[in-house]
Each structure stands twice: as C-alpha cells, then as structure tokens.
Amino acid sequence: MANSTLKRSYAILIVTIVAAITLWRLATTTQDAPKLDTLASRDAVLTRPIRVQHESGRASRGVYAIVSTDPGAATIDNLCFLWNCTLPPAVAALRSGDRVRIWTSGMHIRQLNHEGELLLDYRQAVAAHRRSANRREWVFGGLALALVVIIGWAAMRSRKPRACPRRRVQSRLGASRCS
C-alpha cells in the first residue's frame, strides 16, 4: 500500500509540475507585444556584425538575431516569422562601428534604424510576434488539453475496482480479501 501511495504522490507531483509549466508558458505566450510609445529608444554603435542564432537552448524560442552594441547585446526575435529565418541584405550588411538607433523592450529589439533607413519596423516586429505566439498557443494549448485528458484518464482508471491476484487471504472476520 505504501508503495502505491508513493507512486501516486510522485505522479501527482509530476503532473502538477508539468501543468504549472504548461500554463505558465501558455500565459507568457499570449501576452501581446509592448506598445511603441513604451519602448526605450537609444543610439548605439555596433561592436560586431549581427549574428543569427539557430540554437537557443530553449526549443520554443526559435531562430533569433544577436545585435551587439556598445551598451550591451539585444536580440531580434521571431526571425523565421519576420524574415524567413535569415537577415535581409540591408541588416546583414551592417558592420562593427555602424551607428544604429534601436527601440527595445527589455533585451528585445522592436525597431531598428540605420542612417535614416528603417531596417526593422515596429509593425513588422509585432506581426512576427503575433504569428509566433499563435503557433505557440496551439502547441501549448494542445499540451494543456493532453494533460487534462491524461489526468481524466488516470482519475477514471484509479476508480475502477482492482482485480485480485489468484491468492486470497482470509481475514479474522471470515471475509476474503486481496493480498
């Protein structure tokens, strides 16, 4: 009995952790991009050419670009939804020492300007964010649905009477029970 309780408590713990992570990812995915007037704007100098990062360590992040500037690095996210997983020629042509103006929210670039030319428009970044979020909503929504189905299946399975093994033990009151 103690062994099945231990297994059940581990199962409940695992399901709770998976549910919490899935719901947290679903909640963060459905957040909308920040408004343009809330973004921080600054002039910066590139310290190296813009690099495309294909492996992020987080499967849900996808391909992004790293923009290294004098104050620090920032990223252009959702590159596959923005520019088909590659940098457009004008952005790829930027080199160390080029002056750019960037609009950021945290470490995420939402607009990029070089010498009066708008290389990444805020509307492009928001549209790419929404397309990426839509795909992730379907993925995490599917995971949440699968989790609900698994929990329901496990609950129904645990309510079924268990079959007794072949050997029965007589109790002191004379009734037989499973051993």
C-alpha positions as CSV (number, residue, x, y, z in Angstrom):
1,M,0.0,0.0,0.0
2,A,2.8,2.4,0.9
3,N,4.5,1.7,-2.4
4,S,1.4,2.6,-4.5
5,T,0.8,5.8,-2.4
6,L,4.4,6.7,-3.0
7,K,4.0,6.2,-6.8
8,R,0.7,8.1,-6.7
9,S,2.3,11.1,-4.9
10,Y,5.1,11.1,-7.4
11,A,2.6,11.0,-10.3
12,I,0.6,13.9,-8.7
13,L,3.8,15.9,-8.2
14,I,5.0,15.3,-11.8
15,V,1.5,16.2,-13.3
16,T,1.4,19.3,-11.1
17,I,4.8,20.5,-12.3
18,V,4.0,19.8,-15.9
19,A,0.7,21.6,-15.6
20,A,2.3,24.6,-13.9
21,I,5.0,24.9,-16.6
22,T,2.4,24.4,-19.4
23,L,0.1,27.0,-18.0
24,W,2.9,29.5,-17.4
25,R,4.2,29.1,-20.9
26,L,0.7,29.5,-22.3
27,A,0.2,32.7,-20.3
28,T,3.5,34.2,-21.3
29,T,2.9,33.2,-24.9
30,T,-0.4,35.0,-25.1
31,Q,1.0,38.3,-23.9
32,D,0.9,41.0,-26.6
33,A,3.9,42.9,-27.7
34,P,4.6,46.2,-25.9
35,K,3.3,49.5,-27.4
36,L,5.7,51.6,-29.4
37,D,5.5,54.6,-27.1
38,T,6.6,52.4,-24.1
39,L,9.8,51.2,-25.8
40,A,13.2,52.6,-24.8
41,S,14.9,54.3,-27.7
42,R,18.7,54.8,-27.9
43,D,21.5,55.4,-30.3
44,A,24.2,52.7,-30.3
45,V,27.3,51.6,-32.1
46,L,27.6,48.0,-33.3
47,T,30.5,46.2,-31.8
48,R,30.3,43.3,-34.2
49,P,28.1,42.3,-37.2
50,I,24.6,41.0,-36.5
51,R,24.6,37.2,-36.0
52,V,21.8,34.7,-36.5
53,Q,21.5,32.2,-33.6
54,H,19.8,29.0,-34.7
55,E,20.2,27.1,-31.4
56,S,19.0,28.8,-28.3
57,G,18.8,26.1,-25.7
58,R,15.1,26.7,-25.4
59,A,13.1,24.9,-28.1
60,S,10.3,27.4,-28.0
61,R,12.4,30.5,-28.7
62,G,13.4,29.6,-32.3
63,V,15.8,31.5,-34.5
64,Y,16.8,35.0,-33.5
65,A,19.5,37.6,-34.3
66,I,22.0,38.9,-31.8
67,V,22.8,42.6,-32.1
68,S,25.9,43.5,-30.1
69,T,26.2,47.2,-29.3
70,D,28.4,49.4,-27.0
71,P,25.9,49.3,-24.1
72,G,25.3,45.5,-24.5
73,A,23.7,42.9,-26.6
74,A,20.0,42.7,-27.6
75,T,18.0,40.3,-29.8
76,I,15.7,40.5,-32.7
77,D,13.3,37.6,-32.0
78,N,10.9,35.6,-34.2
79,L,13.4,35.7,-37.2
80,C,11.6,32.9,-39.0
81,F,8.3,34.8,-38.8
82,L,10.0,38.1,-39.6
83,W,12.4,37.4,-42.4
84,N,12.2,33.7,-43.2
85,C,15.0,32.7,-40.7
86,T,17.6,34.9,-42.5
87,L,18.7,38.5,-42.3
88,P,17.6,40.8,-45.1
89,P,20.6,42.2,-47.1
90,A,20.4,45.7,-45.5
91,V,20.6,44.2,-42.0
92,A,23.2,41.7,-42.9
93,A,25.4,44.5,-44.4
94,L,25.7,46.2,-41.0
95,R,29.3,46.0,-39.6
96,S,31.2,46.9,-36.5
97,G,31.3,50.6,-35.9
98,D,28.0,51.3,-37.7
99,R,25.7,53.7,-35.8
100,V,22.1,52.5,-35.3
101,R,19.0,53.6,-33.4
102,I,17.2,50.8,-31.6
103,W,13.9,50.7,-29.8
104,T,13.8,47.9,-27.2
105,S,11.6,46.3,-24.6
106,G,14.0,44.6,-22.2
107,M,16.6,42.9,-24.3
108,H,14.3,42.6,-27.4
109,I,14.6,44.9,-30.3
110,R,11.3,46.0,-31.7
111,Q,12.5,48.6,-34.2
112,L,15.9,49.2,-35.9
113,N,17.1,52.3,-37.8
114,H,20.4,52.9,-39.6
115,E,21.2,56.3,-41.2
116,G,17.6,57.2,-41.6
117,E,16.6,53.9,-43.1
118,L,14.1,51.8,-41.2
119,L,15.5,48.3,-41.3
120,L,13.1,46.7,-38.8
121,D,9.7,48.4,-38.5
122,Y,7.8,48.1,-35.2
123,R,4.7,46.8,-37.1
124,Q,6.8,44.0,-38.7
125,A,8.1,43.0,-35.3
126,V,4.7,43.0,-33.7
127,A,3.2,41.0,-36.7
128,A,6.0,38.4,-36.4
129,H,5.5,38.3,-32.6
130,R,1.8,37.6,-33.1
131,R,2.3,34.9,-35.7
132,S,4.9,33.2,-33.5
133,A,2.6,33.5,-30.4
134,N,-0.3,32.0,-32.4
135,R,1.8,28.9,-33.3
136,R,3.0,28.6,-29.7
137,E,-0.6,29.0,-28.4
138,W,-1.6,26.0,-30.5
139,V,1.3,23.9,-29.2
140,F,0.9,24.8,-25.5
141,G,-2.9,24.6,-25.8
142,G,-2.5,21.1,-27.2
143,L,-0.2,20.2,-24.4
144,A,-2.7,21.6,-21.9
145,L,-5.5,19.6,-23.5
146,A,-3.4,16.4,-23.5
147,L,-2.6,17.0,-19.8
148,V,-6.4,17.3,-19.0
149,V,-7.1,14.1,-20.9
150,I,-4.3,12.2,-19.1
151,I,-5.5,13.5,-15.7
152,G,-9.0,12.4,-16.5
153,W,-7.9,9.0,-17.8
154,A,-5.8,8.5,-14.6
155,A,-8.7,9.5,-12.4
156,M,-11.1,7.2,-14.1
157,R,-8.5,4.4,-14.0
158,S,-7.9,4.8,-10.3
159,R,-11.6,4.5,-9.5
160,K,-12.0,1.1,-11.1
161,P,-12.0,-1.8,-8.7
162,R,-8.7,-3.6,-8.8
163,A,-8.6,-7.3,-9.7
164,C,-7.4,-9.5,-7.0
165,P,-4.5,-11.8,-7.7
166,R,-5.2,-15.6,-7.6
167,R,-4.2,-16.0,-3.9
168,R,-6.7,-14.7,-1.4
169,V,-6.2,-14.2,2.3
170,Q,-8.9,-15.0,4.9
171,S,-9.3,-12.1,7.4
172,R,-10.2,-12.7,11.0
173,L,-13.8,-11.9,10.3
174,G,-14.0,-14.6,7.8
175,A,-14.2,-12.4,4.7
176,S,-11.7,-12.9,1.9
177,R,-9.6,-10.0,0.7
178,C,-6.8,-9.4,-1.8
179,S,-3.3,-9.8,-0.5
